[in-house]
């Protein structure tokens, strides 16, 4: 039922007036109220009925029950339940006790948790619930849900469950103890969401979610506990609930309004409880003041009183537990989007909350990425502000792309801004695009009105879908537009669409101009670039050779395009096919051709020289590689159109090459110079400066400069955590380094937690994921070796070797590194440290 604020206020007033009134008079009052406002009368009647059902349940004295628990607990200690020995009490809850136990098999010992129904065995309802919990747990195998091992019944008829023993701390206390930042708390909370969503996928509603039922292990893994009052969303279960009578026990501080009223429970109840938990994690408090309230008042508050706004409840003490000095910056962080997300989960009406836990978690991920969240009002201004913020971050991210020059990433050798001289046609294309973006075009305008996130890609989609229908009689302009759009889709990494567009452009150009035209050759070269970036190396090679032959066969060969094609073909041969002699000859020809120009394109020369440096690295010629890097740096220094940060990043990239040869001091010097340039050009807290800091830290660990390197990693992580959107790849890279530094400092537990968090982030990483995954597994192997767990280390290294071989290829450096480390461990030789060999992330 959806009521407005005035109606809810009337509901609260009438509930207070009629609660405690005799039943006959109450019915008369409700009938009279229904004549004035039927919706209010219905809601008041529902609350009064719920209060009647709930008063006895909530008011009854629990001391007697817990006295029975205390009396029965000692009788289990020292007993054997099946193959398990009960050792001590570790918790009490509901009508049962949880003990710690040991598996008594002489082959191995294992700590377990044993839950018993210590009282109420004579009550079928409690026995039924206990057995239902066992049934539910048997179907929930998830890394974030405490596992069920065994179960049975004692000789005197007491049922018990044997579960995974979780040595952990309750969720909210762990977050405060670790001084987790808001993004870190959200990352951890999304693990909880994953566990609850998994349970929902198995048609299980937990119904008792609260921080004490969610533990965090020492390595940062979430474990969801206690499905004692969980409900199966099946017809049979619904029938069982109603026939067995009574209302399931619950924790009022985290109960949804419909749950408190004893109404039908759906997954929306868990969404609400998760909202309550997130409120506590972010603020340290609760959205309602429930302590000391009567059952009737509890029902009134949960049903009608609006929750507090999270940002208004922050204290200085809680802010310090979140890693900030006082409440002001934390209030600013929560204000707006996080307020809206939490309050959407806490809406009174189940149908107005998030449709699922998955939707709740997805909105939090959108917040972390700097994207518009579904909980915020869907206004044009809001979406445009988020769009502008993302684009600024995107520009910074594009600058970082030069870091991958040596690592083998294929660079764009054609600038999208290099327009051709056909001014009339270009003007027509420009007017066409401006008309779509600037007018009240329905396709474009629909993006703003349809509740979707506005992105450049969607705008380009709008243009692409209209070209064929609106320019059917102008194949030449369609071809030019397809070529331009292909470059745009390439920018957004939509390679499949770009391939199709370039191919369509080639066909239309061949029909409207000539099969031997310059435009067709250009389309083929661009098609080759897409093939190369898609990993179709052989097809790309054929396309580049085809385009190069066409350029050279023209009556007036296009000098600029020939040079571009030579660089693309040379990169493909050197970096992807190990055809070093042929590939490097093309690159040298490109350099000579460009140097013969009256005004060399220094940025293109830098790309060619970097590619040559990559070839020299693969041949083991370090001196020649250094010379090529030197020439690339000189070329960038003469390019007035480039920023100083490009030179800084080149120096960092050069340092990575030197570091791979084991010259760590020289590598650190190059990277330090690069970092200084980046900081001077972009500022010390810029995203690119953080990337440079982490790359320098990668060398300092080899030089045993742990304190300095750890400081750089911490600084880089702080910048990446605060960036909008956050780069999961760079955060994971920095976390991998942090774990290595923690391990070097002997902080093994901290390293384990850091590795676990980095692995959790892998789900959000696409580009660079295989190498990152392999590196993390190798750091994990180092940790296991340091703890004397060589078998576990061997498993880590085998997985790392599999990832490298299958995802990166048999010739990749990481494939060789992982194989070498695995062989050393298998032969019981000394295991080389990951920090000294794992040099590649991308």
N, C-alpha and C positions, 0 to 999 in steps of 0.2 A: 504494500500500500504506500503510495507516495503522497505525503502531506507537506504543506508549506510551513514556514517557520511559525506563523501565527497559529496554525492548527496544532503544531507540536506543543506550543506554549499552553494552549487550551487543554490538550491531552494531559500535560503535567499537572495542571491545576485541578482538573476533574479527578485524576487518579488519586492525588493527595486527599481530596475531599471524600471520595467514596471508599478508599481502602479502610477496612475495619468496620464499615457499615454493615448491618445485618443483611443477609442475602435477599429477603423479600423487598426491603426498602431499596437496596442497590438495583434490583431489576427495574423497579419503578423509575428510579432516577435515570437509568440508562435509556429507557423508553422515551422519557421526556427529552433527554439530550439528543436522541436520534432524530426527533422532529426538527431540531435546530441545525444539527450537522451530523449526518449519518456516518461519515468517515471517521470523525472524531469519536463518536460513540462506539463504533466497532473497534477502534484501536484501544480505547479505554477498557472496554469489555475484555479484549484479549489480554491486556496487561493484568487485569484483576484476576482472571482465571489462572494465568501463569504464576501470579504471586501466591494464590491459594495452593497451587501444586508445589511451589518451591519453598514456601516458608518452612514447612516441616523438615524438608531436606537440608536447608541451609542453616536452620536454627538449632538442629539437634546437636547435642553436646558430643564432641569428638573425643573427649578425654577417655571415656570408657573404651572406645575402640582402640585407641593407641595404647592403653594399658594392656589390653589383650595382646596387641602386637609385641609389646615389650616382654610380656610373660611368655609368649610362645617362641620368641626369637632364640633364646639360649638353648632350647631343646634341639635345634637343628645343628648348632655348632658342634663339629666333630663327627657328625653323621656322614655316611656315604649315601649319596643319591645316585644310583646307577654307578657309572665309572668316575664319579666326582666326589671329592671330599670337601665338605663345607668348613670354611676356616673362620670367617668373621662377618659381622653385619656391616654393610656399606651404605644402606639407605632404606628408608621407609616411605611408602606412599600409598594412597588409596587404602585398600584393605590388605595389603601384602607387604612383604619384606624382601629386600634384595641382599643377597650374601655374596661374598667373594668365595670362590672355590678353586680347586686344583684338579686337573685331570690326573688320575692315579695310575695310568698305564706306565709300566716300568721303562718303556722305550723312550718316553718323552713326558715332560710336564708342561702344562698350559694353564694360565690363569683364565678363569671364566667368571661370569656373573650368573648367579642362580636366583631366579625370582620364584617366590612361593606365595600361595594363597593361604596366609597363616590363620586368618579367621574367616568366618562366613562360609565354611565348607558345607554347612547344613543348608545354605541358601542356594537354591538352583540358579538364581539369577547371577550370582557372583561366580559360581563354577562355570556357568555358560560363558560369561564374559572372559574368564581366564582362558578357557579353551579356544574361544574365538580369537584372542590375541595370538595364541600359538598358530592357529590356522592362517592368520593374516601375515605374521612374520615369516612363515614358511614360503610365502609367495613373493617376498620383498628382498631380492638380492641386489643390493646397490651399495657402492663404496661409501656413501654418506648415511647409510642406515645400519645400526648395530645388528649384526647377523645372528640368526638363530642356529644353534648347534644341535640341540637335543631337547628332550622333554619327557615327562612321565608322571607317575603318581607314586607316592610313598606307600609303605605297607599300611599306614593308618588313613589312607585315602586323601592325602593332601597333594594337589597337583603342583608341578613345578616346571619351569622353563630354564634351559641352559643357553646362555647367550654370550656373545662376544664381550670380553671385559674391556671397557673403554677407560683408559687412564687419562682423564682429561679434566678440563675446567669448564664451567658453564659459560655459555656464549658471551653474555654481556661482561662478565668478570674478565674473561680472557682478552677481549677487545680493550678493556681499560688497562689491564696489566701490561699489555704489549704496546700501549699508547698508539693504537692504530688510527690512521687518518680516516677521514670520511670515505674516500674512494676505497681504501683497504677494507673498511667495515662493510661497504656495499659488496665488494668482491666476495667476502666471506659469507655474507647474507645470501648471495646468489647460490652458494653451495647448498644452503638450507632449502632454498626454493627448488633446486634441482631434485633434492631428495623427496620433498613433498609432492612435486609434480609427478615424479616416478610413482609414488604411492597412488596418486589420483589416476594415473594411467592404468593401474591395476584395480581401479574402482574402490579404493580405500581412502576414507576421510579420517584424518588423525584425531581431530576434535579436542586435543589437549596440548596444542603447541604453546610452548613457553620457554624462556631461556634455560630453566633448570632441566628441561627435557632435551636440550641441545648441547652437547659437549664438544669441545675443541681439543684435539690431541696436541702433544708437544710439537709435532711437525706441521701444525696448522690445518689438519683435516677435520671437517665437521662430521659429527655422528649424531643422528637423530634417534632418540630413545622412546620407550614407553608408548606402545600402541594398545594399552590396556582398555581404553574406551573408544578405540577406533571403530569405524562403521564401514561395512561393505555396502556399496551402492548397487545391490542386486535385489530383485523381487523377493527372494527367499529371506534375505537379511531384513528387509523392511517388515516382512511378516513376523519374523522372530522378535524384532524390537517392540512391536505393538502388543503381541500376545504375552510377552514376558512381563510387561508392565513396568512402571517406574520410569524415571528419567536418568540418563547416564550421569555419573559424577562429572564435575567440571570445575575448572579454576576460573572464578568469576572475573579476576583481573584481566584475563585474556579471552573471555568468552564473547562471542558475537551477540547482538541483541536477540536474534531469533533463537540462538542456542539457550540464552538465559531464560527466554519465555517458554522453552520446552517445545518449540515448533520443529517442523521437518528440517533436517540438517542436510546441506549440500556442500560441495567443495568451496562455496563462497564463505563458509565459516572458517575454513583454514586460511583463506585469503585475508580475512579480517584479523585473525590471530597473528599472522605474519606482519600485518600492518602495525599491530601493537608492539611486536618485537622490534621492528625497525624503528619505531618511535623511541623505544628505550635505547637502542644502540646509538641513535643519532643525538639524543638529548639527555640521556641518563635518567629520565623521568617517565611519567605516564600521562596519557591524554585525559584521564579523569581522576578525580580525588575519590577513591573508593574505600579507603581505610576507615573502619569504624562505622560504616553505613549499615542500616538495617536491610534485610532482604528486599523489602518493598522499595526502599530508596535506591538500592542497586539497580533494580529493574527499571525504575523511572529514569535514572541517569543514563543507563545504556540505551534505552529506547528513545529518549527525547533530547537529551542534552548534547549539544555539539561538542566534538573533541577540541582540545586546545591545539593551537597552531605550533608545530614543532619549533620553529625558529624563535618563538617567544618564550620557550621554556629552558633555554640553554643557560647554564651557570658557568662561572669561571672555573670551578673545580672540574666539571665535565670537559670543558674546552681544553684544559691542560691534559686530561686523559686522552684527548684526540690529537695531541701534538702541537697545539697552538697556545699562545701566551694567555689569552683571555677569551671571553665570550663573544666579543665583537666580530672577529673574522669568522668564527663558526656560525654565528647568526647570519652573516652575509652569505655563507656557503649554503645554508639550509633554506634561506628565504627564496621563495619563488618556486622553482621546479621540484625540489625535494619536499617542500611543504605540500605541494599539490599531489605528488605521488603518494605520500603517506596518507593524506586525507582522503584520496580516492579509495585506497584500500580500506579505510575506516568508515565508509558511508553506511548509514543505517540500513538502507534497502539493499539486499543482496544483489539484485539485478543491476545496480548502479556501481558496484565495485568492479574491479578488473574481472574480466570474463574467466580468467584462469590464473593459476600461479605462474604459468609460463608467460602470460601477458604482463603480469606484475614484474617479473624478472627482466623481461625484454625492455620494459620502459626504463628500468634502472640502467640497463646497458646503454640505451639511447642517451640517458643523462651522462654517463661516463664518456661516451663518444662525442658529446657536444651536439647531439642531434635534438630536434624538437621532441618533447615527450607528450604522450597521449593524454596525460592528466592535466596539462595546461589548456586554457581556453584556446580554441582553434582560430586565432586571429592572423591576419596577413602580416601585421607588424612583427608579431612574435616569430613567425616562421622566417621572415626575412632577416631578423637579427641573428637567429641561429645560423642561417645560411651564410651570412657575412662572416661570422666568427669561424665557421668551418673553412671558408675560402682562404682566410688569412693563414690558418694552420696548414692548408694544402700548399700554399705558396712556399712556406717554410719547408714542408716535406719534400717538395720538388727540388729544392736546393741540395738536399741531402743525397739525392740520387747519384751525384758524382762520386760518393764513397764507394760505389760498387764497380768503379772502372777496372781495377785490377782483378777483382773477384770474378769477372766474366760476364757481368750484366751487359746486355747489348744496349748501346746508347743510340738515341735518335741522332741520325746523321743528316737529317733534313729538318730544318726549322720550319714550323708551320706558318711562320710569318713571311716566308719568302714567296711573295706573290709574283705572278707573271704579268707581262705587260699588257694583257688584253683588257684595257681599261673599261670598255663598254660593257663587256660581259661581267667583269668584276663589279661594276656599279650596279648592274641588274641583280646580281647575286646579293650584294649588300643591301639593296633596297628590299629585296624579298625577305631576308632574314630580319631586318629592322621592322618590317611590317608585322611579322609574326610575334616578335618579342615585345614590340612597343605598343601594339594595338590591343583592343579588347577581343582578341581572338579567343574563340570558345575553347579550343584545345589547350592553349596556354592559360587562359583565365581559369579553366577548370582545375588546374593544378593548385590554384590559390583557394578555390572554393570547396575542393573535394576532401579536405581533411588530411591531405598528404604532405609529406615533407617536400618542400620545393628545392630541387637540385638542378644544376646545369644539365646533368644527364637527361632529366625529364624534359627540359626545354628542347634539347637536341632530339630526343625521341619524337617530340611534337613536330619538329621540322621534318624529320625523316619520313614520317607517316603521311605528310601532305605533299611531298615533292612530286611523286608519280601522278597523283590525281589532279594537281593544279598546274602542272607543266607537261601535259601529255604531248603537246606539239612542239616542244623545244628540247630534243634529246641532248643537244650540246650543253645547254645550261644544266639539265638534270645530271649529266655526267660530271660537270664541274662541281656541282653541289655535293654529289656523292663522294667525290674526292675530298672535298673540304670536310664533310661530315665524317669520313673515314678517319682523318687525322684527329678529329675531336673524340671519336670513340676510342681511338688508340690511347689518348690521354687518360681516359677513364678505365683503361685496361679491359675494354669490351672487345677483345681481339676477334671473337667470332663474327660480331656485327661488322667490324672494320674490314675483315677479309671479304665479306659479301659485298660491301660497298665499293671497295677498290676493284673487285672483279666486275661489278656492274658498270663502274666508270670506264673500265677498259673496253667492255663490249660496246657501250654507247659511244665512246670516243672513236673506236674503230669504224662504227657505222656512220657517224656524223662527220668525221674528218677523213681519216685514212688509217688502215691497219699499220702503216709504217710511220705514223705521226709521232711527234715528240710526246704528246699527251699519253699515248698508249704505252710508250717506254717508261714514262714516269709512273703510270698506274701499276705496271708490272714490278717496278722497283719497290714501290710502297707495299704491294702485295707480298713481296719477298720479306720486307721488314716484319710484317705481321706473321708470316710463317716462321721466321726465325724466333720471334718473341713467343710464339706458341710451342716452340720446341721441335718444329718440323724442319730439322736442319738440312736434310738432303733436298727437300722441295725448295727451301729458301735459297740454297746454293744454285739450283737450276734457274730460279727466277732472277737472281742477281746477274748471272752470266748472260741470260737472255736480254735483260735490260742494258747491260754494258755493251753487248754486241750491237744492239739497236742504236744506242747513242753514237757509237763510233762509226756506224754505217751511214749516218745522216750527212747530207751535203755540207752542212755547217755544224759540226759536232758541238753539242752544248758542253763547254769546258767545265762549268760548275757542276753539272749533274754527273759527268764522268768521274770527277773527283769524289763526289759523295758516294757513288756506286762502288768505286774502288775501295773506299774505307769500309763500307758495309760488307763487301765480299771478303776483304782481308780479315775483318773481325770474325766473320763466320768460319773461315778456314782455320784461323789461328786458335781461337778460343773454344770452338765447338767440334772441330774435326781433327785437331792435332796435325793439320797439314801446314807445318810451320814455314817451310821454305817457300811454297807457293803463296801462302797468305801474307807473309811478311814482304814478299816482293811487290804485291799489290799495294800494301801500306806504304812502302818506300816510294813507289811511283806516285801515290797520292800526295805524299809530302813534297816531292820534287815539283809536281805540277802546281801545287798551291804556292810554293815559294817563288815560282816564275810569274805569278800574277802581280800586277802593279800594286795592288792592295790585298795582301794575303788575308784570308779569313782565319784569324788567330785562334778562335775557338775550335774551328774544324781541325786546325793543325794540332791543337792540344789533344783532341780526341784521337787523332791518328797516332800521335806519339805515345799516348797512354796505351793504345792497343799494341804498339810495338814493344812497349815495356812489358806488357803481359806476355808477349811471345818470348822475350828474353828470359822472363822468370821461368817459363815452362822448359826452356832449354838449359836452365841452370846458369845463365850468364848474368850474374849479379851486376857486374860493372856496366855492361851494355844497358841493362834495365835502368840503372841509376842515370846514365846519360840520357836515355829517352825521357825519364821523368824530369830531368833538368831542362831539356828542351821544351817539354810541355809547360813547365812552370814559366819559362821565359816567354812562351807564346801567350799565356794567360796574362802575364804582366803587361803585354803590349796591346791587349784587347780592352779598349776604353769602354766597351759596352758591358763588360763583365764586372761583377762586384768583387771587392776584396775577399769576400767569403769563399769565392770559387778557388782562389789561390790557397787559402787556408785549408780547405777541404782536400785539395790536391796534395798538400804537404802531409796531411794526415794519412791519406791513401798511400803515399810514397812510404811513409813510416811503417804502414802495415806490411808492405812488400819487404822492407828491410828487416822487420821483426821476424818474418817467416824464415829468414836465413839465420836467425839466432843472434843478430846484432841488436840486442835489446836497448843498449845505451844510445846508440845512434838513432834507432827507431823512436825512442822516447823523445830525443831532441827534436827530430822532425815534427813529431806530433805536438810537442809543446809549442813550437813556433806556429804551427797551424792553429792551435787553440788560441794563442794570443791574438792572431789576426782575426779569427772569428769573433772573439769577445770584443775586440776593438770595433769591428764593423757592425756587428748585430747586437752587441750588448751581452753582459755576463749571464743573463737569465733567459736568453733566447733558446728555443728548441734545438737549433743547430749547434749552439755552444754546448748544450748538454750531451749531444751525440759525440762531439769532439772530446769532451771530458771522459766519457766512458771508453773511447778508443785509446786515449792516453793511459787510462787506468789498466787497460789490457796489457801494456808493456811494463808498467811499474811493478806488477806482481812478480815478474821474472827477475827484477832487480832487487826484490825483497824490500821495496819501499812501501811497506804495508800501510803505514799511517797515512801517507800522502795519497796513495791510490784509493784507500777506503774513503777518504774525504771527497775525492772526485766522484766516486760511485754514488755516495750519499747525495752529493750536490746534483748529479745528473738525474737520480731517481726523484728528487724533490721537484725538479722542473718538469719531468715527464708526468708525474702524478698530477700536477696542477695544470697541465696543458689541456686545451679544449680544441679538438677531441684528443684523447689520450692515444698515443701510439703503443698498442699492445706489444708490437715487435720490439720497440726500443726499451720498454719497461722490462720485458722478458730478458733482453740482452743484458741490461743492467743488473737484473736479479741474478742472472747466471754468474756475473762477475762478483756481485756481493757475496754469493754463496762461496765462491773460491777464496775471497778475502777472509770471510768468517772461518773457513776451514783452516786457512793459513794461520789465523790467530788462535786456533784451538777451540773456537766456538761451535762445537759440533751440533748441538741442539738447534742453535740459531740457523746454521747452514741447512739443516734438514727442513726447517720451516720455510726457509727462503726457496729451496728447491721445490717444495710442495706448492708454494704459491705461484712460482714461475710455470710449473706444469699446468696448474689450473688455468692460466692465461692462454695456454696453447690453443684452446678452442676458438679464441678470437683472432689468432694469427694465421694469415694465409701466406703471403710472400715471405720466403725465408724460413718457413716453419720446419722443413726437414732438417736443415743444418742446425737450427736452434734446438730441436728435439734431441738430436744426436749429442750436441754439446752438453745439454743438461744431464743426459744419461751418463756421460763420462764424468761429470762432476759428482753425480750420485755414486758412481763407482769409486771415486776417490774417497768419498765419505765412508762407504762400506768397508773399504780396505783399511782406513784409519781406525775403524771400529772392530777390525778383525773378522769381518763378514765377507770372506773372499767369494763364497758361493753366490751371495747376493750381488757382489760386484761383477761376477762373471755373467749373471743374468742381465745386469744393466748394459754391460759392454756388448753382449750378443745382440740385444735390442738395438743399441746404437749402430752396430755394424749392419744389421738388417735394414735399418732406416736409411743409412748412407748409401748402401749398395742399391737398394730398390728405388729410392727417391732421387738420389743425386748421381747415380751411375757408377760403374766399376772403376772409372778413371779419375774420379773426384778425389781430392786430397783427403777429405774426411774419411772416405772409404778406406784408404791406405792407413790412416791414423788409427781408426777403430780396429782394423784387422791386426795391426801391430800390437796394440795394447791388449787385445783379447789373447793373442798368441803368448805374450809375455806372462799374463796372468795364468793361463792354462799350464804353462811350464813352471809355475811357481817362481818365476823370476821377479825381480823388483819391478813394480808397476810404475812407469813414468807418469808424473803428475799431469793431469789434464791441462793445467795452466801453462805447461811448457810445450804442448803440441797442438792443442785445439785452436787453430788460428782463424778459422773461417766461420762466419755466421751466415753470410748471404751466399 
